[in-house]
Amino acid sequence: MSEILVLVPALAIGVTLGTIFFAGLWWTVRRGLSSEYPALWFFSSLLLRTGIALTGFYCVARDSRGKLLMCLFGFFIAHQIVIWFAQTAEKKSFLTQEV
C-alpha cells in the first residue's frame, strides 16, 4: 500500500509536466503562426518546454525507476487530455464561425 502512495505524486507530477508541455505547444502553434517572428516563437518555446519537462523528469527519476515510469505515464495521460481539449476547442470555434 505504501508503494502506491509513493507513486501517486509521481503520476501527478507527470500530468502537470505533460500539461505544461503540450498545452504550451498548442498555445505556441496558435500564436506563432500569426506572429511576425514565428521561428523565434517556436524555438524559444521548444527550449522552455523541453527544459521544464527534462528538469521535472530528472527530479523524479533521482529516487527510483518506478517513479520515472509513473511520471512518464502521467505525461502520456496529459498528452491525451490536451489533444481532446484542443479538438473540442477547435470544434467549438468552427461551429461559431459557421453561425
C-alpha positions as CSV (number, residue, x, y, z in Angstrom):
1,M,0.0,0.0,0.0
2,S,2.8,2.4,0.8
3,E,4.3,1.9,-2.7
4,I,1.1,3.2,-4.3
5,L,1.2,6.3,-2.0
6,V,4.8,6.9,-3.2
7,L,3.8,6.6,-6.9
8,V,0.7,8.9,-6.9
9,P,2.7,12.1,-6.5
10,A,5.0,11.0,-9.4
11,L,1.8,10.5,-11.5
12,A,0.6,13.9,-10.6
13,I,3.9,15.5,-11.5
14,G,3.8,13.7,-14.8
15,V,0.4,15.0,-15.6
16,T,1.5,18.5,-14.6
17,L,4.6,18.3,-16.8
18,G,2.6,16.9,-19.7
19,T,0.0,19.6,-19.4
20,I,2.6,22.3,-19.4
21,F,4.5,20.8,-22.3
22,F,1.5,20.0,-24.6
23,A,-0.7,23.0,-23.7
24,G,2.4,25.2,-24.3
25,L,2.9,23.6,-27.7
26,W,-0.7,24.2,-28.6
27,W,-0.5,27.8,-27.5
28,T,2.8,28.3,-29.4
29,V,1.3,27.0,-32.6
30,R,-1.7,29.3,-32.3
31,R,0.4,32.3,-31.5
32,G,3.4,31.5,-33.6
33,L,1.6,31.2,-36.9
34,S,0.3,34.7,-36.7
35,S,3.5,36.2,-35.3
36,E,5.9,38.5,-37.1
37,Y,8.8,36.2,-36.0
38,P,7.5,32.6,-35.9
39,A,10.9,31.0,-35.8
40,L,11.7,32.8,-32.6
41,W,8.4,31.7,-31.0
42,F,8.8,28.1,-31.9
43,F,12.5,27.8,-31.0
44,S,12.2,29.6,-27.6
45,S,9.0,27.6,-26.8
46,L,10.8,24.4,-27.6
47,L,13.7,25.3,-25.3
48,L,11.5,26.4,-22.5
49,R,9.1,23.4,-22.7
50,T,11.8,20.8,-23.1
51,G,13.8,22.3,-20.2
52,I,10.9,22.3,-17.9
53,A,10.0,18.7,-18.8
54,L,13.5,17.3,-18.6
55,T,14.1,19.1,-15.2
56,G,10.9,17.6,-13.8
57,F,11.8,14.1,-15.1
58,Y,15.3,14.4,-13.6
59,C,14.0,15.4,-10.2
60,V,11.5,12.5,-10.2
61,A,14.0,9.9,-11.6
62,R,16.6,10.5,-8.9
63,D,14.7,8.3,-6.5
64,S,13.6,5.2,-8.5
65,R,12.7,3.9,-11.9
66,G,9.2,3.2,-10.8
67,K,8.6,6.9,-10.1
68,L,10.0,7.7,-13.5
69,L,7.7,5.3,-15.3
70,M,4.7,6.6,-13.4
71,C,5.7,10.1,-14.3
72,L,6.0,9.2,-18.0
73,F,2.6,7.5,-17.8
74,G,1.2,10.8,-16.4
75,F,2.9,12.7,-19.2
76,F,1.1,10.4,-21.7
77,I,-2.2,10.9,-19.9
78,A,-1.8,14.7,-20.1
79,H,-1.0,14.3,-23.9
80,Q,-4.3,12.6,-24.4
81,I,-6.2,15.2,-22.3
82,V,-4.7,18.1,-24.2
83,I,-5.5,16.5,-27.5
84,W,-9.1,16.0,-26.5
85,F,-9.3,19.6,-25.2
86,A,-7.7,21.1,-28.3
87,Q,-10.1,19.2,-30.6
88,T,-13.1,20.2,-28.6
89,A,-12.0,23.9,-28.6
90,E,-11.4,23.7,-32.4
91,K,-14.9,22.2,-33.0
92,K,-16.5,24.9,-30.9
93,S,-14.7,27.7,-32.7
94,F,-15.5,26.1,-36.1
95,L,-19.2,25.9,-35.1
96,T,-19.3,29.6,-34.0
97,Q,-17.7,30.6,-37.4
98,E,-20.4,28.8,-39.3
99,V,-23.2,30.6,-37.5
